Amino acid sequence: MKFRAKTIRTQILYPFLIILIILPVVIIIFFSIGITFIMQNYAKKELSNTVTTMEALLNSLETNELNQGETTGTSDTEEMARELSVGLTAAQLVGNTKFYILQEKEILYPLDIKNDSIAAYFTEAMAKGNMIKDSKIHKCRIDRKTCFYTCGLLKHFNTYTDLSILFVTTNEYYTKWIFSINTILIIILILVVSISAIFVLRIADNISRPIVDACIYAAEIGKGDFISVPIVESNEEIKQFCFSLNEMSTRLKDYDETQKQFMQNASHELRTPLMSIQGYAEGIENDVFPDPKEAAQVIKKESLRLNKLVTELLTLSRIENHTYTHDLQIFNLSDLILDYLQRVNGLLMKSHLSLKTEFSENIFALLDEGLFSQTVINIISNATRYAKNEIWIKTYLETIDGKEFSCVEISDDGEGIKSEELPHLFERFYKGSKGNFGLGLAISKSAMESMGGTLKAFNRQGAVFLLQLPYMK
């Protein structure tokens, strides 16, 4: 099963929405836990304060009991319970705290406990003997509510030592309060999430829309319509992306035009020798030439010319397509140039040119000897066609921006390169006034660049060609 790839818009939007949903939930959970813990501690503190108030009240009631006992000499348990309830109610204890007056396993106050779940719970606890009667605060669950209670004996009253008071506080009030806060908090978070989602959606659209548009332009460029992509100013990355697309479109357009021109020029250059070969072959076939040997010599000459042209085209194509297999080794350039001069010595003598050399020692570079020899010999052959009397060749080291380069300089005393020809000198099939195919210098430049070097041309007294390769020790 093939899954559809996520868009940039969804990759930006989904994580933000997930975070915006999960984060509020986590906040509410931790807030509820924290506020519940605080409220329970507050409930315990409230209960403790209630007990303290009760202690003061009991001291007051004890004095009244003694005075009454001296007067009447009698005391009644139910009457004592009534007085305690009246006194505790009059003390205005916190409304969230309830109190019960107990006698052994019976609740004396309040009298009506039919619908009181707390009274029912503690009545059952007293019946089972699970009721803890001491001054400590204990925790229990009644009707799914957390309650805190404390139960102490009336030790102040000698006559009523079987009486005890139970104080109970529940979290019902705090639960409602927490629920109200959580409701408000949820409403606020929903508003924040909604507003944030709108902003995130707009941000995602602002990022994805220019990229989608750029993809459409790229598709058009891929079809051969080398259009210009509008520059989007939304952010620097997309702006740079549009610049890159425009640069790519320009280069592809130039390359396409160059390829078309190349095919036209190559077809023309190949057609010329082929037509000569065909014409002379037909002449021999029809006994047009009285001496077929001369025609055969022309066919041979044109075949060699055609073979050289095809070889140069293949070499240039392999270099530019990065399919040429380099055999890189470290050579001394001065030694290589001396060897190459022996190969072209006959050409120099035929052209009646003198050669002057100036070689430095230890000029080493990493290169492909086959490509380098072809480059040097091409440039020297080119110089013989334009030099008047002399050709100079020298090797030296040059430091450029802190890096050392091994240099070979080949110059002549000719008229130099015409200013209108100089920008096109290394273009394929661009021929000067005395050029052959217009491929030699194009091959030389591509060969030097494929080896990590450069080839430059300029005028001094005549034309100067400068070959540079990184220096290797």
Secondary structure as a PSIPRED ss2 file (coil, helix, strand):
# PSIPRED VFORMAT (PSIPRED V4.0)

   1 M C   1.000  0.000  0.000
   2 K C   1.000  0.000  0.000
   3 F C   1.000  0.000  0.000
   4 R C   1.000  0.000  0.000
   5 A C   1.000  0.000  0.000
   6 K C   1.000  0.000  0.000
   7 T C   1.000  0.000  0.000
   8 I H   0.000  1.000  0.000
   9 R H   0.000  1.000  0.000
  10 T H   0.000  1.000  0.000
  11 Q H   0.000  1.000  0.000
  12 I H   0.000  1.000  0.000
  13 L H   0.000  1.000  0.000
  14 Y H   0.000  1.000  0.000
  15 P H   0.000  1.000  0.000
  16 F H   0.000  1.000  0.000
  17 L H   0.000  1.000  0.000
  18 I H   0.000  1.000  0.000
  19 I H   0.000  1.000  0.000
  20 L H   0.000  1.000  0.000
  21 I H   0.000  1.000  0.000
  22 I H   0.000  1.000  0.000
  23 L H   0.000  1.000  0.000
  24 P H   0.000  1.000  0.000
  25 V H   0.000  1.000  0.000
  26 V H   0.000  1.000  0.000
  27 I H   0.000  1.000  0.000
  28 I H   0.000  1.000  0.000
  29 I H   0.000  1.000  0.000
  30 F H   0.000  1.000  0.000
  31 F H   0.000  1.000  0.000
  32 S H   0.000  1.000  0.000
  33 I H   0.000  1.000  0.000
  34 G H   0.000  1.000  0.000
  35 I H   0.000  1.000  0.000
  36 T H   0.000  1.000  0.000
  37 F H   0.000  1.000  0.000
  38 I H   0.000  1.000  0.000
  39 M H   0.000  1.000  0.000
  40 Q H   0.000  1.000  0.000
  41 N H   0.000  1.000  0.000
  42 Y H   0.000  1.000  0.000
  43 A H   0.000  1.000  0.000
  44 K H   0.000  1.000  0.000
  45 K H   0.000  1.000  0.000
  46 E H   0.000  1.000  0.000
  47 L H   0.000  1.000  0.000
  48 S H   0.000  1.000  0.000
  49 N H   0.000  1.000  0.000
  50 T H   0.000  1.000  0.000
  51 V H   0.000  1.000  0.000
  52 T H   0.000  1.000  0.000
  53 T H   0.000  1.000  0.000
  54 M H   0.000  1.000  0.000
  55 E H   0.000  1.000  0.000
  56 A H   0.000  1.000  0.000
  57 L H   0.000  1.000  0.000
  58 L H   0.000  1.000  0.000
  59 N H   0.000  1.000  0.000
  60 S H   0.000  1.000  0.000
  61 L H   0.000  1.000  0.000
  62 E H   0.000  1.000  0.000
  63 T H   0.000  1.000  0.000
  64 N H   0.000  1.000  0.000
  65 E H   0.000  1.000  0.000
  66 L H   0.000  1.000  0.000
  67 N H   0.000  1.000  0.000
  68 Q H   0.000  1.000  0.000
  69 G H   0.000  1.000  0.000
  70 E H   0.000  1.000  0.000
  71 T H   0.000  1.000  0.000
  72 T H   0.000  1.000  0.000
  73 G C   1.000  0.000  0.000
  74 T C   1.000  0.000  0.000
  75 S C   1.000  0.000  0.000
  76 D C   1.000  0.000  0.000
  77 T H   0.000  1.000  0.000
  78 E H   0.000  1.000  0.000
  79 E H   0.000  1.000  0.000
  80 M H   0.000  1.000  0.000
  81 A H   0.000  1.000  0.000
  82 R H   0.000  1.000  0.000
  83 E H   0.000  1.000  0.000
  84 L H   0.000  1.000  0.000
  85 S H   0.000  1.000  0.000
  86 V H   0.000  1.000  0.000
  87 G H   0.000  1.000  0.000
  88 L H   0.000  1.000  0.000
  89 T H   0.000  1.000  0.000
  90 A H   0.000  1.000  0.000
  91 A C   1.000  0.000  0.000
  92 Q C   1.000  0.000  0.000
  93 L C   1.000  0.000  0.000
  94 V C   1.000  0.000  0.000
  95 G C   1.000  0.000  0.000
  96 N C   1.000  0.000  0.000
  97 T E   0.000  0.000  1.000
  98 K E   0.000  0.000  1.000
  99 F E   0.000  0.000  1.000
 100 Y E   0.000  0.000  1.000
 101 I E   0.000  0.000  1.000
 102 L E   0.000  0.000  1.000
 103 Q E   0.000  0.000  1.000
 104 E C   1.000  0.000  0.000
 105 K C   1.000  0.000  0.000
 106 E E   0.000  0.000  1.000
 107 I E   0.000  0.000  1.000
 108 L E   0.000  0.000  1.000
 109 Y E   0.000  0.000  1.000
 110 P C   1.000  0.000  0.000
 111 L C   1.000  0.000  0.000
 112 D C   1.000  0.000  0.000
 113 I C   1.000  0.000  0.000
 114 K C   1.000  0.000  0.000
 115 N C   1.000  0.000  0.000
 116 D C   1.000  0.000  0.000
 117 S H   0.000  1.000  0.000
 118 I H   0.000  1.000  0.000
 119 A H   0.000  1.000  0.000
 120 A H   0.000  1.000  0.000
 121 Y H   0.000  1.000  0.000
 122 F H   0.000  1.000  0.000
 123 T H   0.000  1.000  0.000
 124 E H   0.000  1.000  0.000
 125 A H   0.000  1.000  0.000
 126 M H   0.000  1.000  0.000
 127 A H   0.000  1.000  0.000
 128 K H   0.000  1.000  0.000
 129 G C   1.000  0.000  0.000
 130 N C   1.000  0.000  0.000
 131 M C   1.000  0.000  0.000
 132 I C   1.000  0.000  0.000
 133 K C   1.000  0.000  0.000
 134 D E   0.000  0.000  1.000
 135 S E   0.000  0.000  1.000
 136 K E   0.000  0.000  1.000
 137 I E   0.000  0.000  1.000
 138 H E   0.000  0.000  1.000
 139 K E   0.000  0.000  1.000
 140 C E   0.000  0.000  1.000
 141 R E   0.000  0.000  1.000
 142 I E   0.000  0.000  1.000
 143 D C   1.000  0.000  0.000
 144 R C   1.000  0.000  0.000
 145 K E   0.000  0.000  1.000
 146 T E   0.000  0.000  1.000
 147 C E   0.000  0.000  1.000
 148 F E   0.000  0.000  1.000
 149 Y E   0.000  0.000  1.000
 150 T E   0.000  0.000  1.000
 151 C E   0.000  0.000  1.000
 152 G E   0.000  0.000  1.000
 153 L E   0.000  0.000  1.000
 154 L C   1.000  0.000  0.000
 155 K C   1.000  0.000  0.000
 156 H C   1.000  0.000  0.000
 157 F C   1.000  0.000  0.000
 158 N C   1.000  0.000  0.000
 159 T C   1.000  0.000  0.000
 160 Y C   1.000  0.000  0.000
 161 T C   1.000  0.000  0.000
 162 D C   1.000  0.000  0.000
 163 L E   0.000  0.000  1.000
 164 S E   0.000  0.000  1.000
 165 I E   0.000  0.000  1.000
 166 L E   0.000  0.000  1.000
 167 F E   0.000  0.000  1.000
 168 V E   0.000  0.000  1.000
 169 T E   0.000  0.000  1.000
 170 T E   0.000  0.000  1.000
 171 N C   1.000  0.000  0.000
 172 E H   0.000  1.000  0.000
 173 Y H   0.000  1.000  0.000
 174 Y H   0.000  1.000  0.000
 175 T H   0.000  1.000  0.000
 176 K H   0.000  1.000  0.000
 177 W H   0.000  1.000  0.000
 178 I H   0.000  1.000  0.000
 179 F H   0.000  1.000  0.000
 180 S H   0.000  1.000  0.000
 181 I H   0.000  1.000  0.000
 182 N H   0.000  1.000  0.000
 183 T H   0.000  1.000  0.000
 184 I H   0.000  1.000  0.000
 185 L H   0.000  1.000  0.000
 186 I H   0.000  1.000  0.000
 187 I H   0.000  1.000  0.000
 188 I H   0.000  1.000  0.000
 189 L H   0.000  1.000  0.000
 190 I H   0.000  1.000  0.000
 191 L H   0.000  1.000  0.000
 192 V H   0.000  1.000  0.000
 193 V H   0.000  1.000  0.000
 194 S H   0.000  1.000  0.000
 195 I H   0.000  1.000  0.000
 196 S H   0.000  1.000  0.000
 197 A H   0.000  1.000  0.000
 198 I H   0.000  1.000  0.000
 199 F H   0.000  1.000  0.000
 200 V H   0.000  1.000  0.000
 201 L H   0.000  1.000  0.000
 202 R H   0.000  1.000  0.000
 203 I H   0.000  1.000  0.000
 204 A H   0.000  1.000  0.000
 205 D H   0.000  1.000  0.000
 206 N H   0.000  1.000  0.000
 207 I H   0.000  1.000  0.000
 208 S H   0.000  1.000  0.000
 209 R H   0.000  1.000  0.000
 210 P H   0.000  1.000  0.000
 211 I H   0.000  1.000  0.000
 212 V H   0.000  1.000  0.000
 213 D H   0.000  1.000  0.000
 214 A H   0.000  1.000  0.000
 215 C H   0.000  1.000  0.000
 216 I H   0.000  1.000  0.000
 217 Y H   0.000  1.000  0.000
 218 A H   0.000  1.000  0.000
 219 A H   0.000  1.000  0.000
 220 E H   0.000  1.000  0.000
 221 I H   0.000  1.000  0.000
 222 G H   0.000  1.000  0.000
 223 K C   1.000  0.000  0.000
 224 G C   1.000  0.000  0.000
 225 D C   1.000  0.000  0.000
 226 F C   1.000  0.000  0.000
 227 I C   1.000  0.000  0.000
 228 S C   1.000  0.000  0.000
 229 V C   1.000  0.000  0.000
 230 P C   1.000  0.000  0.000
 231 I C   1.000  0.000  0.000
 232 V C   1.000  0.000  0.000
 233 E C   1.000  0.000  0.000
 234 S C   1.000  0.000  0.000
 235 N C   1.000  0.000  0.000
 236 E H   0.000  1.000  0.000
 237 E H   0.000  1.000  0.000
 238 I H   0.000  1.000  0.000
 239 K H   0.000  1.000  0.000
 240 Q H   0.000  1.000  0.000
 241 F H   0.000  1.000  0.000
 242 C H   0.000  1.000  0.000
 243 F H   0.000  1.000  0.000
 244 S H   0.000  1.000  0.000
 245 L H   0.000  1.000  0.000
 246 N H   0.000  1.000  0.000
 247 E H   0.000  1.000  0.000
 248 M H   0.000  1.000  0.000
 249 S H   0.000  1.000  0.000
 250 T H   0.000  1.000  0.000
 251 R H   0.000  1.000  0.000
 252 L H   0.000  1.000  0.000
 253 K H   0.000  1.000  0.000
 254 D H   0.000  1.000  0.000
 255 Y H   0.000  1.000  0.000
 256 D H   0.000  1.000  0.000
 257 E H   0.000  1.000  0.000
 258 T H   0.000  1.000  0.000
 259 Q H   0.000  1.000  0.000
 260 K H   0.000  1.000  0.000
 261 Q H   0.000  1.000  0.000
 262 F H   0.000  1.000  0.000
 263 M H   0.000  1.000  0.000
 264 Q H   0.000  1.000  0.000
 265 N H   0.000  1.000  0.000
 266 A H   0.000  1.000  0.000
 267 S H   0.000  1.000  0.000
 268 H H   0.000  1.000  0.000
 269 E H   0.000  1.000  0.000
 270 L H   0.000  1.000  0.000
 271 R H   0.000  1.000  0.000
 272 T H   0.000  1.000  0.000
 273 P H   0.000  1.000  0.000
 274 L H   0.000  1.000  0.000
 275 M H   0.000  1.000  0.000
 276 S H   0.000  1.000  0.000
 277 I H   0.000  1.000  0.000
 278 Q H   0.000  1.000  0.000
 279 G H   0.000  1.000  0.000
 280 Y H   0.000  1.000  0.000
 281 A H   0.000  1.000  0.000
 282 E H   0.000  1.000  0.000
 283 G H   0.000  1.000  0.000
 284 I H   0.000  1.000  0.000
 285 E H   0.000  1.000  0.000
 286 N C   1.000  0.000  0.000
 287 D C   1.000  0.000  0.000
 288 V C   1.000  0.000  0.000
 289 F C   1.000  0.000  0.000
 290 P C   1.000  0.000  0.000
 291 D C   1.000  0.000  0.000
 292 P H   0.000  1.000  0.000
 293 K H   0.000  1.000  0.000
 294 E H   0.000  1.000  0.000
 295 A H   0.000  1.000  0.000
 296 A H   0.000  1.000  0.000
 297 Q H   0.000  1.000  0.000
 298 V H   0.000  1.000  0.000
 299 I H   0.000  1.000  0.000
 300 K H   0.000  1.000  0.000
 301 K H   0.000  1.000  0.000
 302 E H   0.000  1.000  0.000
 303 S H   0.000  1.000  0.000
 304 L H   0.000  1.000  0.000
 305 R H   0.000  1.000  0.000
 306 L H   0.000  1.000  0.000
 307 N H   0.000  1.000  0.000
 308 K H   0.000  1.000  0.000
 309 L H   0.000  1.000  0.000
 310 V H   0.000  1.000  0.000
 311 T H   0.000  1.000  0.000
 312 E H   0.000  1.000  0.000
 313 L H   0.000  1.000  0.000
 314 L H   0.000  1.000  0.000
 315 T H   0.000  1.000  0.000
 316 L H   0.000  1.000  0.000
 317 S H   0.000  1.000  0.000
 318 R H   0.000  1.000  0.000
 319 I H   0.000  1.000  0.000
 320 E H   0.000  1.000  0.000
 321 N C   1.000  0.000  0.000
 322 H C   1.000  0.000  0.000
 323 T C   1.000  0.000  0.000
 324 Y C   1.000  0.000  0.000
 325 T C   1.000  0.000  0.000
 326 H C   1.000  0.000  0.000
 327 D C   1.000  0.000  0.000
 328 L E   0.000  0.000  1.000
 329 Q E   0.000  0.000  1.000
 330 I E   0.000  0.000  1.000
 331 F E   0.000  0.000  1.000
 332 N E   0.000  0.000  1.000
 333 L H   0.000  1.000  0.000
 334 S H   0.000  1.000  0.000
 335 D H   0.000  1.000  0.000
 336 L H   0.000  1.000  0.000
 337 I H   0.000  1.000  0.000
 338 L H   0.000  1.000  0.000
 339 D H   0.000  1.000  0.000
 340 Y H   0.000  1.000  0.000
 341 L H   0.000  1.000  0.000
 342 Q H   0.000  1.000  0.000
 343 R H   0.000  1.000  0.000
 344 V H   0.000  1.000  0.000
 345 N H   0.000  1.000  0.000
 346 G H   0.000  1.000  0.000
 347 L H   0.000  1.000  0.000
 348 L H   0.000  1.000  0.000
 349 M H   0.000  1.000  0.000
 350 K H   0.000  1.000  0.000
 351 S C   1.000  0.000  0.000
 352 H C   1.000  0.000  0.000
 353 L C   1.000  0.000  0.000
 354 S E   0.000  0.000  1.000
 355 L E   0.000  0.000  1.000
 356 K E   0.000  0.000  1.000
 357 T E   0.000  0.000  1.000
 358 E E   0.000  0.000  1.000
 359 F C   1.000  0.000  0.000
 360 S C   1.000  0.000  0.000
 361 E C   1.000  0.000  0.000
 362 N C   1.000  0.000  0.000
 363 I C   1.000  0.000  0.000
 364 F E   0.000  0.000  1.000
 365 A E   0.000  0.000  1.000
 366 L E   0.000  0.000  1.000
 367 L E   0.000  0.000  1.000
 368 D E   0.000  0.000  1.000
 369 E H   0.000  1.000  0.000
 370 G H   0.000  1.000  0.000
 371 L H   0.000  1.000  0.000
 372 F H   0.000  1.000  0.000
 373 S H   0.000  1.000  0.000
 374 Q H   0.000  1.000  0.000
 375 T H   0.000  1.000  0.000
 376 V H   0.000  1.000  0.000
 377 I H   0.000  1.000  0.000
 378 N H   0.000  1.000  0.000
 379 I H   0.000  1.000  0.000
 380 I H   0.000  1.000  0.000
 381 S H   0.000  1.000  0.000
 382 N H   0.000  1.000  0.000
 383 A H   0.000  1.000  0.000
 384 T H   0.000  1.000  0.000
 385 R H   0.000  1.000  0.000
 386 Y H   0.000  1.000  0.000
 387 A C   1.000  0.000  0.000
 388 K C   1.000  0.000  0.000
 389 N C   1.000  0.000  0.000
 390 E E   0.000  0.000  1.000
 391 I E   0.000  0.000  1.000
 392 W E   0.000  0.000  1.000
 393 I E   0.000  0.000  1.000
 394 K E   0.000  0.000  1.000
 395 T E   0.000  0.000  1.000
 396 Y E   0.000  0.000  1.000
 397 L E   0.000  0.000  1.000
 398 E E   0.000  0.000  1.000
 399 T E   0.000  0.000  1.000
 400 I E   0.000  0.000  1.000
 401 D C   1.000  0.000  0.000
 402 G C   1.000  0.000  0.000
 403 K E   0.000  0.000  1.000
 404 E E   0.000  0.000  1.000
 405 F E   0.000  0.000  1.000
 406 S E   0.000  0.000  1.000
 407 C E   0.000  0.000  1.000
 408 V E   0.000  0.000  1.000
 409 E E   0.000  0.000  1.000
 410 I E   0.000  0.000  1.000
 411 S E   0.000  0.000  1.000
 412 D E   0.000  0.000  1.000
 413 D C   1.000  0.000  0.000
 414 G C   1.000  0.000  0.000
 415 E C   1.000  0.000  0.000
 416 G C   1.000  0.000  0.000
 417 I C   1.000  0.000  0.000
 418 K C   1.000  0.000  0.000
 419 S C   1.000  0.000  0.000
 420 E C   1.000  0.000  0.000
 421 E C   1.000  0.000  0.000
 422 L H   0.000  1.000  0.000
 423 P H   0.000  1.000  0.000
 424 H H   0.000  1.000  0.000
 425 L C   1.000  0.000  0.000
 426 F C   1.000  0.000  0.000
 427 E C   1.000  0.000  0.000
 428 R C   1.000  0.000  0.000
 429 F C   1.000  0.000  0.000
 430 Y C   1.000  0.000  0.000
 431 K C   1.000  0.000  0.000
 432 G C   1.000  0.000  0.000
 433 S C   1.000  0.000  0.000
 434 K C   1.000  0.000  0.000
 435 G C   1.000  0.000  0.000
 436 N C   1.000  0.000  0.000
 437 F C   1.000  0.000  0.000
 438 G C   1.000  0.000  0.000
 439 L C   1.000  0.000  0.000
 440 G H   0.000  1.000  0.000
 441 L H   0.000  1.000  0.000
 442 A H   0.000  1.000  0.000
 443 I H   0.000  1.000  0.000
 444 S H   0.000  1.000  0.000
 445 K H   0.000  1.000  0.000
 446 S H   0.000  1.000  0.000
 447 A H   0.000  1.000  0.000
 448 M H   0.000  1.000  0.000
 449 E H   0.000  1.000  0.000
 450 S H   0.000  1.000  0.000
 451 M C   1.000  0.000  0.000
 452 G C   1.000  0.000  0.000
 453 G C   1.000  0.000  0.000
 454 T E   0.000  0.000  1.000
 455 L E   0.000  0.000  1.000
 456 K E   0.000  0.000  1.000
 457 A E   0.000  0.000  1.000
 458 F E   0.000  0.000  1.000
 459 N E   0.000  0.000  1.000
 460 R C   1.000  0.000  0.000
 461 Q C   1.000  0.000  0.000
 462 G C   1.000  0.000  0.000
 463 A E   0.000  0.000  1.000
 464 V E   0.000  0.000  1.000
 465 F E   0.000  0.000  1.000
 466 L E   0.000  0.000  1.000
 467 L E   0.000  0.000  1.000
 468 Q E   0.000  0.000  1.000
 469 L E   0.000  0.000  1.000
 470 P E   0.000  0.000  1.000
 471 Y E   0.000  0.000  1.000
 472 M C   1.000  0.000  0.000
 473 K C   1.000  0.000  0.000
